[in-house]
Structures are given as C-alpha cells and as structure tokens.
Amino acid sequence: MSPAIRYARNLSSAAQIAGHLQECDPMFQPPLSSRVDLPAYAAKLGRQAVRFEAWRGDLLIGLVAAYCDGQDGKPGFISNVSVLPAWAGQGIASRLLADCLAYAAGAGLARLELEVGRDNHAALALYRKHGFHPRQQAGDSILMSRHPGNGAHNEQ
C-alpha cells in the first residue's frame, strides 16, 4: 500500500524545492526557468518563505511558498503555487492555498498578493475560488490580492 499524501509546513530543503520546481517548470506560463534561476530561487524560498507542502513519501508533490512578514502594513506575497504534473487536478493546490490563507490570517496580515499570467486560466480560476481579485494588469501578468480573513466569496 502506498503512503497517503501528508501535508506539512517548512520541511523541504533547497535541493528538494529545486527538484520540485524543475519538474513543474513546463506547467508555468511562461516556464519559471525563463524568469528565474531555479536553484537560486529554491534557495531563497528555503531561507525566507513560509512553505506549505504536500508530500507522498519523501517526494515533494505540492508547494505553496509565501512571504508573510507583512511588517509596516505591507502585504504578504505568494511567490509560488505548484503541483507535480502527475498529481495535478486532485485538489492539492487548493488545500495548500487554503492552509496558506489560514496561516496569513492567523499572522494578522492585512492582505496577500500574488502574480499570475493572464493566460493561465486554471490558476486564475483557483485564485478566484479562494477569494483573490485582480488589482492591476501589467503586460502579460495580473496582480491579484485578497484579505486573508475574508471568505472566498467576499468582495473587497
């Protein structure tokens, strides 16, 4: 019998994050590797982000990484939402995003933001489902935000 999915926070190493991001790279629009150096980005997430993780055995299958310091009233920022392709469509990203939102609300963040490609319809639907609303569009990206304490269907 294979192990169940285990949800955790901040267990991953930079190497595990980098491997996960490399496998997920083609699913980003445009690919993440065209925008960042994956090993350096993974190391930064490992050092500075709060990471909400889904594991199957010792494999990191889902990752939401956010900067939640929110000092001086600044918003927190969700830097990454990714699920390995073989695990997509099973509600893992939704669960991890909900865990992140609960954490942010508990930390007293006034607002969470994220950036998404305007043509990434699946991600846009996921973020809308969790109460994110567009704030501005710049080129091919949309900046979305949400007040963590609000329910998914509350308007801002």
DSSP file with accessible surface (Angstrom, degrees, kcal/mol):
  #  RESIDUE AA STRUCTURE BP1 BP2  ACC     N-H-->O    O-->H-N    N-H-->O    O-->H-N    TCO  KAPPA ALPHA  PHI   PSI    X-CA   Y-CA   Z-CA
    1    1 A M              0   0  237      0, 0.0     0, 0.0     0, 0.0     0, 0.0   0.000 360.0 360.0 360.0 131.5    0.0    0.0    0.0
    2    2 A S        -     0   0   70      1,-0.1    55,-0.0    55,-0.0     2,-0.0  -0.484 360.0 -96.0 -81.6 152.4    1.4    3.4   -1.0
    3    3 A P        -     0   0   73      0, 0.0    -1,-0.1     0, 0.0     3,-0.1  -0.296  38.9-114.9 -68.4 150.9    1.7    6.2    1.6
    4    4 A A        -     0   0   81      1,-0.1    53,-0.6    52,-0.1     2,-0.3  -0.280  41.6 -82.6 -75.1 166.7   -1.1    8.8    1.8
    5    5 A I  E     -A   56   0A  48     51,-0.1     2,-0.5    49,-0.1    51,-0.2  -0.568  46.8-156.8 -71.0 131.9   -0.5   12.5    1.0
    6    6 A R  E     -A   55   0A 122     49,-2.9    49,-2.9    -2,-0.3     2,-0.4  -0.957   1.8-150.2-115.0 131.1    1.0   14.2    4.0
    7    7 A Y  E     +A   54   0A  63     -2,-0.5     2,-0.3    47,-0.2    47,-0.2  -0.843  29.6 151.1-103.0 137.0    0.6   18.0    4.5
    8    8 A A  E     -A   53   0A  26     45,-2.3    45,-3.0    -2,-0.4     2,-0.4  -0.884  37.0-118.0-151.1 177.9    3.3   19.9    6.3
    9    9 A R  E    S-A   52   0A 129     -2,-0.3    43,-0.2    43,-0.2    41,-0.0  -0.998  80.8 -10.9-133.1 131.1    5.0   23.2    6.7
   10   10 A N  S    S+     0   0   67     41,-2.1    42,-0.1    -2,-0.4    -1,-0.1   0.770  85.2 122.6  60.3  36.7    8.7   24.1    6.1
   11   11 A L        +     0   0   95     40,-0.2    -1,-0.1     2,-0.1     2,-0.1   0.702  45.3  98.9 -94.3 -23.1   10.1   20.6    5.8
   12   12 A S        -     0   0    8     39,-0.1     2,-0.2     1,-0.1    39,-0.1  -0.320  63.1-138.8 -74.0 147.0   11.6   20.8    2.4
   13   13 A S     >  -     0   0   54      1,-0.1     4,-2.6    -2,-0.1     5,-0.2  -0.537  31.4-105.1 -90.2 166.5   15.3   21.5    1.7
   14   14 A A  H  > S+     0   0   42      1,-0.2     4,-2.8     2,-0.2     5,-0.2   0.892 123.2  53.2 -59.4 -38.1   16.5   23.9   -1.0
   15   15 A A  H  > S+     0   0   77      2,-0.2     4,-2.4     1,-0.2    -1,-0.2   0.907 109.4  47.4 -65.7 -40.4   17.5   20.8   -3.1
   16   16 A Q  H  > S+     0   0   74      2,-0.2     4,-2.3     1,-0.2    -2,-0.2   0.906 112.8  49.3 -66.9 -39.9   14.0   19.3   -2.8
   17   17 A I  H  X S+     0   0    0     -4,-2.6     4,-3.0     2,-0.2     5,-0.2   0.941 111.1  49.9 -63.3 -45.6   12.4   22.6   -3.7
   18   18 A A  H  X S+     0   0   22     -4,-2.8     4,-2.4     1,-0.2    -2,-0.2   0.915 111.1  48.7 -60.8 -43.6   14.7   22.9   -6.7
   19   19 A G  H  X S+     0   0   36     -4,-2.4     4,-2.0     2,-0.2    -1,-0.2   0.918 112.5  48.6 -62.4 -42.1   13.9   19.4   -7.9
   20   20 A H  H  X S+     0   0    6     -4,-2.3     4,-1.9     1,-0.2    -2,-0.2   0.942 112.3  47.7 -62.1 -48.3   10.1   20.1   -7.5
   21   21 A L  H  X S+     0   0    0     -4,-3.0     4,-1.3     1,-0.2    -2,-0.2   0.878 108.8  54.9 -62.9 -37.3   10.3   23.4   -9.4
   22   22 A Q  H  < S+     0   0  114     -4,-2.4     3,-0.3    -5,-0.2    -1,-0.2   0.926 110.1  45.8 -62.3 -42.7   12.3   21.7  -12.2
   23   23 A E  H  < S+     0   0  108     -4,-2.0    -1,-0.2     1,-0.2    -2,-0.2   0.838 117.5  43.9 -69.1 -31.8    9.6   19.1  -12.6
   24   24 A C  H >X S+     0   0    2     -4,-1.9     3,-2.2     1,-0.2     4,-0.6   0.611  85.8 100.0 -85.9 -12.8    6.9   21.7  -12.5
   25   25 A D  G >< S+     0   0   14     -4,-1.3     3,-1.4    -3,-0.3     7,-0.7   0.831  77.1  53.3 -47.3 -47.1    8.7   24.2  -14.8
   26   26 A P  G 34 S+     0   0  102      0, 0.0    -1,-0.3     0, 0.0    -2,-0.1   0.747 101.6  62.1 -65.0 -17.9    6.8   23.3  -18.0
   27   27 A M  G <4 S+     0   0   86     -3,-2.2     2,-0.2    -4,-0.1    -2,-0.2   0.678  85.3  89.6 -81.8 -18.1    3.5   23.9  -16.3
   28   28 A F  S << S-     0   0   33     -3,-1.4     5,-0.1    -4,-0.6    54,-0.0  -0.555  86.6-113.8 -77.0 146.5    4.2   27.6  -15.6
   29   29 A Q  S    S+     0   0   96      1,-0.2    88,-0.2    -2,-0.2    90,-0.1  -0.928 110.6  15.1-122.4 104.5    3.2   30.0  -18.3
   30   30 A P  S    S-     0   0   71      0, 0.0    -1,-0.2     0, 0.0     5,-0.1   0.689 121.6 -93.1 -72.3 170.3    5.8   31.1  -19.3
   31   31 A P    >   -     0   0   55      0, 0.0     3,-1.5     0, 0.0     4,-0.3  -0.152  28.5-127.4 -52.4 140.6    8.2   28.5  -17.8
   32   32 A L  G >> S+     0   0   10     -7,-0.7     3,-2.2     1,-0.3     4,-2.0   0.874 107.0  63.6 -58.1 -37.8    9.6   29.5  -14.5
   33   33 A S  G 34 S+     0   0   61      1,-0.3    -1,-0.3     2,-0.2     5,-0.1   0.697  94.2  61.6 -65.6 -16.3   13.1   28.9  -15.7
   34   34 A S  G <4 S+     0   0   78     -3,-1.5    -1,-0.3     1,-0.1    -2,-0.2   0.618 114.5  34.3 -81.5 -10.7   12.7   31.6  -18.3
   35   35 A R  T <4 S+     0   0  131     -3,-2.2     2,-0.3    -4,-0.3    -2,-0.2   0.660 124.3  21.7-113.5 -28.0   12.1   34.1  -15.4
   36   36 A V  S  < S-     0   0   50     -4,-2.0     2,-0.8     4,-0.0    -1,-0.3  -0.960  77.0-105.1-140.0 159.2   14.4   33.0  -12.6
   37   37 A D     >  -     0   0  104     -2,-0.3     4,-2.8     1,-0.2     5,-0.2  -0.793  37.5-147.1 -81.2 111.6   17.4   30.9  -11.8
   38   38 A L  H  > S+     0   0    8     -2,-0.8     4,-2.9     1,-0.2     5,-0.2   0.896  91.1  46.8 -57.1 -48.3   15.7   27.8  -10.4
   39   39 A P  H  > S+     0   0   84      0, 0.0     4,-2.3     0, 0.0    -1,-0.2   0.923 116.1  45.7 -61.8 -39.8   18.4   26.8   -7.8
   40   40 A A  H  > S+     0   0   56      2,-0.2     4,-2.3     1,-0.2    -2,-0.2   0.912 114.2  48.4 -67.2 -41.2   18.8   30.3   -6.6
   41   41 A Y  H  X S+     0   0   27     -4,-2.8     4,-2.7     2,-0.2     5,-0.2   0.924 111.2  50.6 -63.8 -43.5   15.1   30.8   -6.4
   42   42 A A  H  X S+     0   0    0     -4,-2.9     4,-2.5    -5,-0.2    -2,-0.2   0.913 110.0  50.2 -61.3 -41.6   14.7   27.5   -4.5
   43   43 A A  H  X S+     0   0   30     -4,-2.3     4,-1.9    -5,-0.2    -1,-0.2   0.914 110.6  49.7 -63.8 -41.4   17.4   28.5   -2.0
   44   44 A K  H  X>S+     0   0   89     -4,-2.3     4,-2.9     2,-0.2     5,-0.5   0.926 110.9  48.9 -63.8 -44.5   15.7   31.9   -1.4
   45   45 A L  H  X5S+     0   0    0     -4,-2.7     4,-1.7     1,-0.2    -1,-0.2   0.916 110.5  52.1 -60.0 -42.4   12.3   30.1   -0.8
   46   46 A G  H  <5S+     0   0   27     -4,-2.5    -1,-0.2    -5,-0.2    -2,-0.2   0.848 117.8  37.2 -62.9 -33.9   14.0   27.8    1.6
   47   47 A R  H  <5S+     0   0  171     -4,-1.9    -2,-0.2    -5,-0.2    -1,-0.2   0.849 132.6  17.5 -84.0 -38.8   15.6   30.6    3.6
   48   48 A Q  H  <5S+     0   0  111     -4,-2.9     2,-0.2    -5,-0.2    -3,-0.2   0.659 101.8  80.6-117.7 -20.2   12.8   33.3    3.5
   49   49 A A     << -     0   0    9     -4,-1.7     2,-0.5    -5,-0.5    18,-0.2  -0.615  69.7-124.5 -96.0 152.8    9.4   31.9    2.6
   50   50 A V  E     - B   0  66A  18     16,-3.2    16,-2.4    -2,-0.2     2,-0.5  -0.837  37.0-151.7 -85.5 127.1    6.8   30.0    4.7
   51   51 A R  E     - B   0  65A  17     -2,-0.5   -41,-2.1    14,-0.2     2,-0.6  -0.916  16.0-162.5-115.1 126.0    6.3   26.8    2.7
   52   52 A F  E     -AB   9  64A   6     12,-3.3    12,-2.3    -2,-0.5     2,-0.3  -0.927  27.5-169.8-104.4 120.8    3.1   24.8    2.7
   53   53 A E  E     -AB   8  63A   0    -45,-3.0   -45,-2.3    -2,-0.6     2,-0.4  -0.869  27.4-157.0-125.9 147.2    3.9   21.4    1.4
   54   54 A A  E     -AB   7  62A   0      8,-2.3     7,-2.3    -2,-0.3     8,-1.7  -0.987  23.4-170.0-117.8 130.1    2.3   18.2    0.2
   55   55 A W  E     -AB   6  60A   8    -49,-2.9   -49,-2.9    -2,-0.4     2,-0.5  -0.936  22.7-166.3-122.8 143.7    4.4   15.0    0.4
   56   56 A R  E >  S-AB   5  59A  61      3,-2.4     3,-2.0    -2,-0.4     2,-0.2  -0.955  79.0 -50.1-123.5 102.6    4.0   11.5   -0.9
   57   57 A G  T 3  S-     0   0   36    -53,-0.6   -51,-0.1    -2,-0.5   -55,-0.0  -0.481 122.9 -23.8  64.4-125.1    6.6    9.5    1.0
   58   58 A D  T 3  S+     0   0  142     -2,-0.2     2,-0.5    -3,-0.1    -1,-0.3   0.209 116.0 105.4-101.9  17.4    9.8   11.5    0.5
   59   59 A L  E <   -B   56   0A  73     -3,-2.0    -3,-2.4   -39,-0.0     2,-0.9  -0.865  67.7-138.0-102.2 124.3    8.6   13.2   -2.7
   60   60 A L  E     +B   55   0A   7     -2,-0.5    -5,-0.2    -5,-0.2     3,-0.1  -0.701  32.5 166.9 -78.0 106.9    7.5   16.9   -2.6
   61   61 A I  E     +     0   0A   0     -7,-2.3    23,-2.7    -2,-0.9     2,-0.3   0.674  59.8  27.0-100.2 -20.2    4.4   16.8   -4.8
   62   62 A G  E     -BC  54  83A   0     -8,-1.7    -8,-2.3    21,-0.2     2,-0.3  -0.999  61.4-178.9-145.5 144.7    2.9   20.2   -4.0
   63   63 A L  E     +BC  53  82A   0     19,-3.0    19,-2.5    -2,-0.3     2,-0.4  -0.974  12.9 178.9-149.1 126.5    4.3   23.6   -2.8
   64   64 A V  E     -BC  52  81A   0    -12,-2.3   -12,-3.3    -2,-0.3     2,-0.4  -0.999  17.9-171.3-119.6 124.5    2.9   27.0   -1.9
   65   65 A A  E     +BC  51  80A   0     15,-2.2    14,-2.0    -2,-0.4    15,-1.7  -0.973   7.8 174.1-120.8 131.9    5.5   29.4   -0.8
   66   66 A A  E     -BC  50  78A   0    -16,-2.4   -16,-3.2    -2,-0.4     2,-0.7  -0.982  33.8-133.9-139.4 147.8    4.7   32.8    0.6
   67   67 A Y  E     + C   0  77A  39     10,-3.1    10,-2.3    -2,-0.3     3,-0.2  -0.912  32.8 170.1 -97.7 112.5    6.5   35.8    2.2
   68   68 A C        +     0   0   17     -2,-0.7     8,-0.1     8,-0.2    -1,-0.1   0.024  38.6 110.3-118.8  26.1    4.3   36.5    5.2
   69   69 A D        +     0   0  119      6,-0.1    -1,-0.1     1,-0.1     7,-0.1   0.920  44.2 177.7 -71.0 -39.0    6.3   39.0    7.3
   70   70 A G    >   +     0   0   17      5,-0.2     3,-0.8    -3,-0.2    40,-0.2   0.775  13.0 171.7  48.7  35.0    3.8   41.8    6.4
   71   71 A Q  G >   +     0   0  134      1,-0.2     3,-1.8     2,-0.2    -1,-0.1  -0.422  58.9  18.2 -76.7 153.3    5.6   44.4    8.5
   72   72 A D  G 3  S-     0   0  149      1,-0.3    -1,-0.2    -2,-0.1    -2,-0.1   0.812 133.7 -64.4  59.0  30.4    4.5   48.0    8.4
   73   73 A G  G <  S+     0   0   63     -3,-0.8    -1,-0.3     1,-0.2    -2,-0.2   0.544  94.4 147.9  75.0   5.1    1.2   47.1    6.9
   74   74 A K    <   -     0   0  136     -3,-1.8    36,-0.3     1,-0.1    37,-0.2  -0.446  51.0-107.8 -70.9 147.7    2.8   45.7    3.7
   75   75 A P        -     0   0   36      0, 0.0    -5,-0.2     0, 0.0    37,-0.2  -0.355  26.0-116.3 -72.7 154.9    1.0   42.8    2.1
   76   76 A G  E     - d   0 112A   0     35,-2.7    37,-2.1    -8,-0.1     2,-0.4  -0.436  30.5-139.8 -76.4 164.7    2.3   39.3    2.2
   77   77 A F  E     -Cd  67 113A  65    -10,-2.3   -10,-3.1    35,-0.2     2,-0.8  -0.983   7.5-144.5-137.4 125.0    3.2   37.8   -1.2
   78   78 A I  E     +Cd  66 114A   6     35,-3.1    37,-0.5    -2,-0.4   -12,-0.3  -0.799  22.0 178.4 -85.3 113.7    2.6   34.3   -2.5
   79   79 A S  E     +     0   0A  33    -14,-2.0     2,-0.3    -2,-0.8   -13,-0.2   0.728  59.3  22.2 -91.0 -26.5    5.6   33.6   -4.7
   80   80 A N  E     +C   65   0A   4    -15,-1.7   -15,-2.2     2,-0.0     2,-0.4  -0.992  44.8 174.5-150.0 137.1    4.9   30.1   -5.8
   81   81 A V  E     +C   64   0A  22     -2,-0.3     2,-0.3   -17,-0.2   -17,-0.2  -0.954  30.1 150.5-135.9 115.7    2.0   27.6   -6.3
   82   82 A S  E     -C   63   0A  10    -19,-2.5   -19,-3.0    -2,-0.4     2,-0.4  -0.999  25.6-174.0-151.6 147.5    2.9   24.4   -7.9
   83   83 A V  E     -C   62   0A  17     -2,-0.3   -21,-0.2   -21,-0.2     5,-0.1  -0.995  42.1-100.1-137.3 135.5    2.0   20.7   -8.0
   84   84 A L    >>  -     0   0    5    -23,-2.7     3,-2.2    -2,-0.4     4,-0.6  -0.276  37.4-116.0 -53.6 141.2    3.9   18.0   -9.9
   85   85 A P  G >4 S+     0   0   64      0, 0.0     3,-1.2     0, 0.0    -1,-0.1   0.850 113.9  57.3 -51.4 -39.3    2.1   17.2  -13.2
   86   86 A A  G 34 S+     0   0   85      1,-0.3    -2,-0.1     3,-0.0   -25,-0.0   0.700 111.8  43.2 -67.3 -16.1    1.2   13.6  -12.2
   87   87 A W  G X4 S+     0   0   45     -3,-2.2     3,-0.9   -26,-0.2     5,-0.4   0.367  85.6 123.4-109.7   1.4   -0.6   15.0   -9.2
   88   88 A A  T <<  +     0   0   47     -3,-1.2    -4,-0.0    -4,-0.6   -26,-0.0  -0.248  65.7  30.8 -64.2 151.7   -2.5   17.9  -10.8
   89   89 A G  T 3  S+     0   0   86      1,-0.1    -1,-0.2    -6,-0.0    -3,-0.0   0.594  87.7 103.4  79.9  12.3   -6.2   18.1  -10.6
   90   90 A Q  S <  S-     0   0  110     -3,-0.9    -2,-0.1     0, 0.0    -1,-0.1   0.235  97.5-102.5-110.7  12.4   -6.5   16.4   -7.2
   91   91 A G  S  > S+     0   0   43      3,-0.0     4,-2.2     4,-0.0     5,-0.2   0.540  85.0 124.9  83.9   6.7   -7.2   19.4   -5.0
   92   92 A I  H  > S+     0   0    2     -5,-0.4     4,-2.6     2,-0.2     5,-0.2   0.945  73.9  46.6 -67.6 -47.4   -3.6   19.6   -3.7
   93   93 A A  H  > S+     0   0   22      1,-0.2     4,-2.7     2,-0.2     5,-0.2   0.912 112.2  52.2 -61.5 -39.7   -3.0   23.2   -4.7
   94   94 A S  H  > S+     0   0   19      2,-0.2     4,-2.4     1,-0.2    -1,-0.2   0.924 110.8  46.8 -62.6 -44.6   -6.4   24.2   -3.3
   95   95 A R  H  X S+     0   0  113     -4,-2.2     4,-2.3     2,-0.2    -2,-0.2   0.930 114.1  47.4 -63.6 -45.2   -5.6   22.6    0.0
   96   96 A L  H  X S+     0   0    1     -4,-2.6     4,-2.3     2,-0.2    -2,-0.2   0.904 111.7  50.3 -65.2 -39.7   -2.2   24.2    0.2
   97   97 A L  H  X S+     0   0    0     -4,-2.7     4,-2.6    -5,-0.2    -1,-0.2   0.920 109.9  50.6 -64.5 -41.7   -3.5   27.6   -0.7
   98   98 A A  H  X S+     0   0   41     -4,-2.4     4,-2.3    -5,-0.2    -2,-0.2   0.910 109.5  51.1 -62.2 -40.3   -6.2   27.3    2.0
   99   99 A D  H  X S+     0   0   49     -4,-2.3     4,-2.2     2,-0.2    -1,-0.2   0.915 110.4  49.5 -62.3 -41.7   -3.5   26.4    4.5
  100  100 A C  H  X S+     0   0    0     -4,-2.3     4,-2.7     2,-0.2    -2,-0.2   0.924 110.3  49.9 -63.1 -44.7   -1.5   29.5    3.4
  101  101 A L  H  X S+     0   0   10     -4,-2.6     4,-2.4     2,-0.2    -2,-0.2   0.902 110.5  49.7 -63.3 -40.6   -4.5   31.8    3.8
  102  102 A A  H  X S+     0   0   66     -4,-2.3     4,-2.4     2,-0.2    -1,-0.2   0.918 111.8  48.9 -64.3 -41.9   -5.3   30.4    7.3
  103  103 A Y  H  X S+     0   0   79     -4,-2.2     4,-1.9     2,-0.2    -2,-0.2   0.933 111.4  49.4 -61.7 -46.3   -1.7   31.0    8.3
  104  104 A A  H  <>S+     0   0    0     -4,-2.7     5,-2.2     1,-0.2     4,-0.4   0.903 110.8  49.8 -62.3 -41.4   -1.7   34.5    6.9
  105  105 A A  H ><5S+     0   0   42     -4,-2.4     3,-1.3    43,-0.2    -1,-0.2   0.930 111.1  49.6 -63.5 -42.9   -5.0   35.3    8.7
  106  106 A G  H 3<5S+     0   0   72     -4,-2.4    -1,-0.2     1,-0.3    -2,-0.2   0.805 107.6  54.7 -64.9 -29.7   -3.5   34.0   12.0
  107  107 A A  T 3<5S-     0   0   58     -4,-1.9    -1,-0.3    -5,-0.2    -2,-0.2   0.491 115.9-117.4 -82.0  -4.5   -0.4   36.1   11.4
  108  108 A G  T < 5 +     0   0   63     -3,-1.3    -3,-0.2    -4,-0.4     2,-0.1   0.692  50.0 170.3  78.7  21.3   -2.6   39.2   11.1
  109  109 A L      < -     0   0   16     -5,-2.2    40,-0.3     1,-0.2    -1,-0.2  -0.435  29.1-150.3 -67.1 135.6   -1.7   40.1    7.6
  110  110 A A  S    S+     0   0   60    -36,-0.3     2,-0.3     1,-0.2    -1,-0.2   0.813  75.3   0.2 -73.9 -31.4   -3.9   42.8    6.1
  111  111 A R        -     0   0   60    -37,-0.2   -35,-2.7    36,-0.2     2,-0.4  -0.992  56.3-148.9-158.7 148.8   -3.6   41.5    2.6
  112  112 A L  E     -dE  76 146A   0     34,-3.0    34,-2.2    -2,-0.3     2,-0.3  -0.965  20.1-170.0-118.2 140.6   -2.0   38.8    0.5
  113  113 A E  E     +dE  77 145A  25    -37,-2.1   -35,-3.1    -2,-0.4     2,-0.3  -0.873   8.3 175.2-125.5 160.8   -0.9   39.3   -3.1
  114  114 A L  E     -dE  78 144A   3     30,-2.1    30,-2.9    -2,-0.3     2,-0.4  -0.970  22.5-131.7-155.0 162.2    0.2   37.1   -6.0
  115  115 A E  E     + E   0 143A 112    -37,-0.5     2,-0.3    -2,-0.3    28,-0.2  -0.961  26.0 176.2-121.6 138.4    1.1   37.5   -9.6
  116  116 A V  E     - E   0 142A  10     26,-2.3    26,-3.1    -2,-0.4     2,-0.2  -0.986  36.8-100.5-141.2 147.8   -0.3   35.2  -12.4
  117  117 A G  E >   - E   0 141A  16     -2,-0.3     3,-1.9    24,-0.2    24,-0.3  -0.482  30.6-130.6 -66.6 136.8    0.0   35.1  -16.1
  118  118 A R  T 3  S+     0   0   98     22,-3.3    -1,-0.1     1,-0.3    23,-0.1   0.737 107.5  50.4 -65.1 -20.8   -3.2   36.5  -17.7
  119  119 A D  T 3  S+     0   0   94     21,-0.4     2,-1.7   -90,-0.1    -1,-0.3   0.397  80.1 100.8 -96.0   3.5   -3.5   33.4  -19.9
  120  120 A N    <>  +     0   0   29     -3,-1.9     4,-2.5     1,-0.2     5,-0.2  -0.585  47.0 170.9 -88.2  78.3   -3.1   30.9  -17.1
  121  121 A H  H  > S+     0   0  132     -2,-1.7     4,-2.3     1,-0.2    -1,-0.2   0.843  70.5  53.7 -63.1 -36.7   -6.8   30.1  -16.8
  122  122 A A  H  > S+     0   0   81      2,-0.2     4,-2.1     1,-0.2    -1,-0.2   0.935 112.4  44.4 -65.8 -43.6   -6.5   27.2  -14.4
  123  123 A A  H  > S+     0   0   13      2,-0.2     4,-2.8     1,-0.2     5,-0.2   0.919 111.8  53.0 -66.6 -42.6   -4.5   29.3  -11.9
  124  124 A L  H  X S+     0   0    6     -4,-2.5     4,-2.6     1,-0.2     5,-0.2   0.917 109.7  48.8 -57.9 -43.2   -6.8   32.3  -12.3
  125  125 A A  H  X S+     0   0   59     -4,-2.3     4,-2.4     2,-0.2    -1,-0.2   0.914 111.2  50.2 -63.8 -41.9   -9.8   30.0  -11.5
  126  126 A L  H  X S+     0   0   32     -4,-2.1     4,-1.3     2,-0.2    -2,-0.2   0.942 112.7  46.0 -61.1 -46.3   -8.0   28.6   -8.5
  127  127 A Y  H  <>S+     0   0   21     -4,-2.8     5,-2.6     1,-0.2     3,-0.2   0.906 112.5  49.8 -68.3 -38.8   -7.2   32.0   -7.1
  128  128 A R  H ><5S+     0   0  130     -4,-2.6     3,-2.0    -5,-0.2    -1,-0.2   0.907 106.0  57.2 -63.7 -40.6  -10.7   33.4   -7.8
  129  129 A K  H 3<5S+     0   0  126     -4,-2.4    -1,-0.2     1,-0.3    -2,-0.2   0.847 107.2  49.7 -57.6 -32.3  -12.1   30.3   -6.0
  130  130 A H  T 3<5S-     0   0   20     -4,-1.3    -1,-0.3    -3,-0.2    -2,-0.2   0.205 128.0 -96.5 -96.2  15.8  -10.1   31.3   -2.9
  131  131 A G  T < 5S+     0   0    1     -3,-2.0     2,-0.2     1,-0.3    16,-0.2   0.580  72.2 146.8  88.1  10.9  -11.2   35.0   -3.0
  132  132 A F      < -     0   0    0     -5,-2.6    -1,-0.3    -6,-0.1    14,-0.2  -0.606  26.7-165.4 -80.4 143.8   -8.4   36.7   -4.9
  133  133 A H  E     -F  145   0A  45     12,-2.5    12,-2.4    -2,-0.2     2,-0.0  -0.965  27.8 -99.6-128.9 144.5   -9.4   39.6   -7.1
  134  134 A P  E     +F  144   0A  74      0, 0.0    10,-0.3     0, 0.0     3,-0.1  -0.369  35.4 175.1 -61.9 136.4   -7.4   41.4   -9.8
  135  135 A R  E     -     0   0A 118      8,-3.6     2,-0.3     1,-0.4     9,-0.2   0.691  64.6 -16.3-107.3 -41.5   -5.8   44.6   -8.7
  136  136 A Q  E     -F  143   0A 116      7,-1.4     7,-3.0     2,-0.0    -1,-0.4  -0.983  54.2-136.0-160.9 158.5   -3.8   45.6  -11.8
  137  137 A Q  E     -F  142   0A 108     -2,-0.3     2,-0.4     5,-0.2     5,-0.2  -0.972  16.3-179.7-121.3 135.5   -2.5   44.2  -15.0
  138  138 A A  E >   -F  141   0A  64      3,-2.5     3,-2.2    -2,-0.4     2,-0.1  -0.947  62.2 -53.2-135.0 110.9    0.9   44.8  -16.4
  139  139 A G  T 3  S-     0   0   57     -2,-0.4   -21,-0.0     1,-0.3    -1,-0.0  -0.375 123.2 -13.4  62.0-124.4    1.8   43.2  -19.7
  140  140 A D  T 3  S+     0   0  105     -2,-0.1   -22,-3.3    -3,-0.1   -21,-0.4   0.343 122.7  84.7 -92.2   5.7    1.0   39.5  -19.5
  141  141 A S  E <   -EF 117 138A  33     -3,-2.2    -3,-2.5   -24,-0.3     2,-0.4  -0.839  58.0-155.8-114.7 150.6    0.7   39.4  -15.7
  142  142 A I  E     -EF 116 137A  15    -26,-3.1   -26,-2.3    -2,-0.3     2,-0.6  -0.985  12.0-145.1-121.2 128.8   -2.2   40.1  -13.4
  143  143 A L  E     -EF 115 136A  30     -7,-3.0    -8,-3.6    -2,-0.4    -7,-1.4  -0.843  24.6-173.2 -89.8 124.8   -1.6   41.2   -9.8
  144  144 A M  E     -EF 114 134A   0    -30,-2.9   -30,-2.1    -2,-0.6     2,-0.3  -0.875   3.7-171.6-118.5 153.5   -4.3   39.7   -7.5
  145  145 A S  E     -EF 113 133A   2    -12,-2.4   -12,-2.5    -2,-0.3     2,-0.3  -0.956   9.0-177.5-143.8 164.0   -5.0   40.3   -3.9
  146  146 A R  E     -E  112   0A  16    -34,-2.2   -34,-3.0    -2,-0.3   -14,-0.1  -0.971  31.6-122.3-157.2 142.1   -7.1   39.0   -1.0
  147  147 A H    >   -     0   0   69     -2,-0.3     3,-2.0   -36,-0.2   -36,-0.2  -0.816  29.6-139.7 -85.1 118.4   -7.6   39.9    2.6
  148  148 A P  T 3  S+     0   0    8      0, 0.0   -43,-0.2     0, 0.0    -1,-0.1   0.795  97.3  55.3 -56.0 -31.3   -6.8   36.6    4.4
  149  149 A G  T 3  S+     0   0   68    -40,-0.3     2,-0.2   -39,-0.1   -39,-0.0   0.648  90.2  95.3 -78.3 -11.2   -9.6   36.9    7.0
  150  150 A N  S <  S-     0   0   50     -3,-2.0   -45,-0.0     1,-0.1     6,-0.0  -0.523  80.3-113.3 -79.6 147.6  -12.3   37.2    4.2
  151  151 A G    >   -     0   0   36     -2,-0.2     3,-1.6     1,-0.1    -4,-0.1  -0.255  36.1-100.1 -70.2 164.4  -14.2   34.2    3.0
  152  152 A A  T 3  S+     0   0   31      1,-0.3   -21,-0.2    -6,-0.0    -1,-0.1   0.775 121.2  45.0 -60.1 -26.6  -13.6   33.1   -0.6
  153  153 A H  T 3  S+     0   0  166    -23,-0.1     2,-0.3     2,-0.1    -1,-0.3   0.415  85.6 111.9-103.1   4.3  -16.8   34.8   -1.8
  154  154 A N    <   -     0   0   86     -3,-1.6     2,-0.2     1,-0.0    -4,-0.1  -0.582  62.0-133.7 -79.3 137.9  -16.4   38.2   -0.1
  155  155 A E              0   0  151     -2,-0.3    -4,-0.1     1,-0.0    -2,-0.1  -0.542 360.0 360.0 -82.5 156.2  -15.8   41.2   -2.2
  156  156 A Q              0   0   97     -2,-0.2    -1,-0.0    -6,-0.0   -10,-0.0  -0.762 360.0 360.0-101.8 360.0  -13.1   43.7   -1.2
